[in-house]
């Protein structure tokens, strides 16, 4: 992935004024790239969490874009605490995710955001459990 600069090309497409179909496709590609641990590290270094936040995908009126954005964020934390803090401690990211888990009409958004919340709790180390749960419950 690093050799062909695909991550940079995809991340450049994550902009607020992007067409919803393109945003959905790019997020889908990024979500698939996250399955490879080396890709996850490269995407973290490239600022994936921040780019997902900046492109406003979590606030999109298109359900598929919202659920794909949450899926990307969940993919960042599924195997370790690598990006847990940057997701859970950022109100502009975690609040829309929790709101989707509670009240989104789209089952995909609701289930994906619930999985992200559960993964956040499951993956935090013993010393971080109170902080992570408090951060989630405060919202």
Secondary structure, 3 states (H helix, E strand, C coil): CCCCCHHHHHHHCCCCCCCHHHHHHHHHHHHHHCCCHHHHHHHHHCCHHHHHHHCCHHHCCCHHHHHHHHHHHHHHHCCCCCCHHHHHCCHHHHHHHHHHHHHCCCHHHHHHHHHHHHHHHHHCCHHHHHHHHHHHHHC
